[in-house]
Amino acid sequence: MAYTFIGLGNLGGHLAASLLRAGFAVTVHDRDSAQRARLEALGAVWADTPVAAVGASGGGRADAVITCLPSPAVSEAVLEEILPVMRQGADWIEMSTLGRADILRLAAKAQAMGIGVLEAPVTGGVHLAAQGKITVLVGGEAEVFARHQPALAAMGDKIFHMGPLGAASLIKVITNMLAFIHLVADGEALMLAKRGGLDLKTAWEAIAASSGSSFVHETEGQLILNGSYDVGFTMDLALKDLGFAMEFGREYGVPMDLAGLTAQSFLRGKAAYGGQAQSPMIVKLLEEALGTDLRAEGFPAKLE
């Protein structure tokens, strides 16, 4: 089966590489050519435009087009470009994080032209995408899911078919919302340890071995203690996902007190450092407010 992969950013480049390492025929495109040499070395065919990428796959038209893009607006723009050149019976797999209304609206456009649709956002972090061990959350018809399960399994080691289109969008927003809440909480916990006179390395280890631990503490907590904050995820993306969470809260009548407070924190983070700043820099706000850094020896600048 021939795939086109459009969107080779922090996540997409690793996901496309996993497909190539698994032996799939993959044509790739991104407006930034930074990933070109790496992916061509793995066997990818590079295309200069989304339309060329769809037409070039496997020497003909792609069996499926995968997109991994930064916003609903970009996803829609790319979809509008490629739909006229996708073959009947091909599928679109959207791995970007979209709101449920966005994926349902865009899916209807594709399905009206005879294109199958899956949503398949991922969660777990860029380092797990690099290892082919990221979690993939899937929404869509079982038949379309089964058709592409081998490709999804090449990109991630935990695959959850959540139900119909829209279901994966909801669970992805939930997981990201929890991650951002945990990130702010972890910063406060580490600061309390530091100001209380504890050794931060030992404190981090004790928390990691306790009932208070979290995936975020065990991963992004290390980047905070290193001072790189470099998780490959931006303030703007965090605010986008928190916005989706607040919309779901209004729709379902669920009070979102912690999510709302966390969104306000990220708005302050964006004001201080810019929308492209790394999301763990939200903790830097606390460090600067208190004049106390959270550095400790022995923690990595990047997660491997």
C-alpha positions in Angstrom: 0.0 0.0 0.0 1.4 3.4 -1.0 1.1 6.3 1.5 1.6 10.0 1.2 2.7 11.8 4.3 2.1 15.6 4.5 3.4 17.5 7.5 6.9 16.6 8.8 7.2 18.6 11.9 8.3 17.4 15.4 5.9 14.5 15.3 5.2 14.0 11.6 8.9 13.5 10.6 9.2 10.7 13.1 5.9 9.1 12.1 6.9 9.1 8.5 10.3 7.6 9.3 8.6 4.7 11.2 6.5 3.9 8.2 9.6 3.8 6.0 11.5 1.6 8.4 8.5 -0.8 8.3 8.9 -1.1 4.6 5.9 1.0 3.4 6.1 3.0 0.2 5.9 6.6 1.3 6.0 9.9 -0.5 6.5 12.9 1.7 6.0 16.6 1.6 6.5 19.6 3.9 6.9 23.3 3.0 10.1 23.1 5.1 12.7 20.8 3.5 14.6 20.2 6.8 13.5 16.5 6.9 14.2 15.8 3.3 17.7 14.3 3.4 16.8 12.1 6.4 13.7 10.7 4.9 15.1 10.2 1.5 17.9 8.2 3.1 15.2 5.9 4.5 13.6 5.5 1.0 11.0 8.2 0.9 10.1 10.0 -2.3 10.1 13.8 -1.8 7.5 15.9 -3.5 7.5 19.7 -3.7 3.8 20.2 -3.3 0.9 18.4 -1.6 -0.7 17.7 -5.0 2.6 16.3 -6.4 2.9 14.1 -3.3 -0.5 12.5 -3.8 0.1 11.9 -7.5 3.7 10.6 -7.0 3.0 7.9 -4.4 3.8 4.5 -5.6 4.1 5.7 -9.2 0.4 6.6 -9.2 -2.1 8.0 -6.9 -1.8 7.4 -3.2 -3.8 4.7 -1.5 -4.0 6.9 1.6 -2.9 10.4 2.5 -1.7 11.0 6.0 -1.6 14.6 7.3 0.0 15.8 10.5 -0.4 19.5 10.6 -0.4 22.4 13.2 -4.0 23.6 13.0 -7.5 23.0 11.7 -7.0 25.8 9.2 -3.9 24.3 7.7 -5.5 20.8 7.6 -8.5 22.3 5.7 -6.2 24.1 3.2 -4.2 21.0 2.5 -7.3 18.8 2.1 -8.8 21.3 -0.3 -5.7 21.0 -2.4 -5.4 17.2 -2.5 -9.1 16.1 -2.7 -9.3 16.8 -6.5 -6.3 14.5 -7.2 -7.0 11.7 -4.8 -8.3 8.5 -6.4 -11.7 7.1 -5.7 -11.5 4.6 -2.9 -8.4 6.2 -1.3 -8.4 7.2 2.3 -7.4 10.3 4.3 -5.9 9.7 7.7 -5.8 12.9 9.8 -3.1 12.6 12.6 -3.3 16.3 13.5 -5.1 17.3 16.7 -8.4 18.8 15.6 -11.6 19.7 17.4 -14.4 17.2 16.9 -16.5 19.7 14.9 -13.5 20.3 12.6 -12.8 16.6 11.9 -16.5 15.9 11.3 -16.9 18.9 8.9 -13.7 18.1 6.9 -14.5 14.4 6.9 -17.9 15.1 5.3 -16.1 17.0 2.5 -13.8 14.0 1.8 -16.5 11.4 2.1 -18.7 13.3 -0.4 -15.9 12.7 -2.9 -15.7 9.0 -2.2 -12.7 9.2 0.2 -12.6 7.1 3.4 -11.6 9.0 6.6 -9.8 8.1 9.8 -8.8 10.5 12.6 -5.7 9.2 14.3 -4.1 11.8 16.6 -1.2 10.6 18.7 -0.2 11.1 22.3 2.9 10.4 24.5 5.5 12.8 23.2 8.0 13.3 20.4 10.5 10.9 22.0 8.1 8.0 21.8 7.2 9.0 18.2 10.9 8.7 17.4 10.9 5.2 18.8 7.7 4.1 17.0 6.1 3.6 20.5 3.7 6.5 20.6 0.0 5.9 21.4 -2.4 6.3 18.5 -6.1 7.2 19.1 -8.3 6.3 16.2 -11.8 7.3 15.2 -13.6 6.1 12.1 -15.3 3.1 10.5 -14.0 -0.3 11.5 -13.4 -1.3 7.9 -11.2 1.7 7.2 -9.4 1.2 10.5 -8.6 -2.5 9.6 -7.3 -1.4 6.2 -4.6 0.8 7.8 -4.0 -1.0 11.1 -0.6 -2.3 9.9 0.6 1.2 9.1 -0.7 2.6 12.4 1.0 -0.2 14.2 4.3 0.7 12.5 4.0 4.2 14.0 2.8 3.3 17.5 2.8 0.4 19.8 -0.5 1.2 21.5 -3.5 1.6 19.1 -7.0 2.4 20.5 -10.0 2.4 18.2 -12.2 4.8 20.2 -15.3 4.6 18.0 -16.7 6.7 15.2 -15.2 9.8 13.8 -15.0 12.5 16.5 -14.3 10.0 19.4 -10.6 10.2 19.0 -10.7 14.0 19.0 -12.4 13.9 22.4 -10.0 11.5 24.1 -7.0 13.3 22.6 -8.1 16.6 24.0 -8.7 14.9 27.4 -5.2 13.4 27.5 -3.6 16.7 26.5 -5.7 18.6 29.0 -4.5 16.3 31.8 -0.9 16.6 30.6 -0.9 20.5 30.8 -2.6 20.4 34.3 0.0 17.9 35.5 2.8 20.1 34.0 1.7 23.2 36.0 1.3 21.0 39.1 4.7 19.4 38.7 6.3 22.8 38.6 4.7 23.8 41.8 5.7 20.5 43.5 9.3 20.8 42.4 9.4 24.5 43.5 8.0 23.5 46.9 10.8 20.9 47.2 13.5 23.4 46.3 12.3 26.2 48.6 11.9 23.6 51.3 15.6 22.8 51.1 15.3 19.3 49.5 17.8 18.0 47.0 15.9 18.3 43.7 17.3 15.1 42.1 16.3 13.0 45.1 13.0 14.8 45.3 12.3 14.0 41.7 13.2 10.4 42.2 11.0 10.2 45.3 8.0 11.7 43.5 8.5 9.3 40.6 8.3 6.4 43.0 5.3 7.7 44.8 1.5 7.9 44.3 2.0 11.5 43.3 3.9 10.6 40.1 2.7 11.1 36.6 3.9 10.6 33.0 4.6 14.3 32.8 6.7 14.3 36.0 8.7 11.3 34.7 9.3 12.9 31.3 8.9 16.7 31.1 9.9 17.0 34.7 13.4 16.0 33.7 13.6 18.7 31.0 12.6 21.3 33.6 15.4 20.2 35.9 17.8 20.2 33.0 16.7 23.7 32.0 16.2 22.9 28.3 12.4 22.7 28.6 12.7 21.1 25.1 9.8 18.7 24.6 9.0 19.7 21.0 5.6 21.1 21.9 4.7 24.8 21.9 2.7 27.2 24.0 0.4 27.9 21.0 -0.3 24.2 20.6 -1.1 23.8 24.3 -3.5 26.7 24.2 -5.2 25.3 21.1 -5.8 22.0 22.9 -6.9 23.7 26.1 -9.4 25.7 24.1 -10.8 22.5 22.7 -11.1 21.1 26.2 -13.0 24.2 27.4 -15.4 23.9 24.4 -16.1 20.2 25.3 -16.8 21.3 28.9 -19.4 23.9 27.7 -21.0 21.3 25.4 -21.3 18.6 28.0 -22.0 20.9 31.0 -18.8 19.8 32.8 -17.1 22.4 35.1 -13.5 22.8 33.9 -12.0 24.7 36.9 -8.5 23.2 36.6 -8.4 23.4 32.8 -9.5 27.0 33.0 -6.8 28.0 35.5 -4.2 26.1 33.4 -5.3 27.9 30.2 -4.8 31.2 32.0 -1.3 30.1 33.0 -0.5 29.3 29.4 -1.8 32.6 28.3 0.7 34.2 30.7 3.4 31.9 29.4 2.7 32.9 25.8 2.7 36.6 26.8 6.1 36.2 28.4 7.9 33.9 26.0 5.9 33.8 22.8 3.6 31.3 21.2 6.5 29.2 19.8 8.2 28.8 23.2 8.3 25.2 24.6 5.3 24.3 26.7 7.3 23.3 29.8 8.5 26.8 30.0 5.2 27.4 31.8 7.2 26.4 34.9 9.8 29.1 34.1 7.1 31.7 35.0 7.2 30.4 38.5 11.0 30.2 38.6 11.2 33.9 37.5 8.5 35.1 39.8 10.3 33.6 42.8 13.8 34.1 41.7 14.5 30.5 42.2 15.7 28.1 39.4 14.9 24.4 39.4 18.2 23.0 38.1 19.6 19.7 39.1 22.4 17.5 37.8 22.0 14.3 35.8 18.9 15.1 33.7 18.8 15.1 29.9 18.2 18.1 27.6 16.1 15.9 25.3 14.0 12.8 25.9 15.3 9.7 24.1 
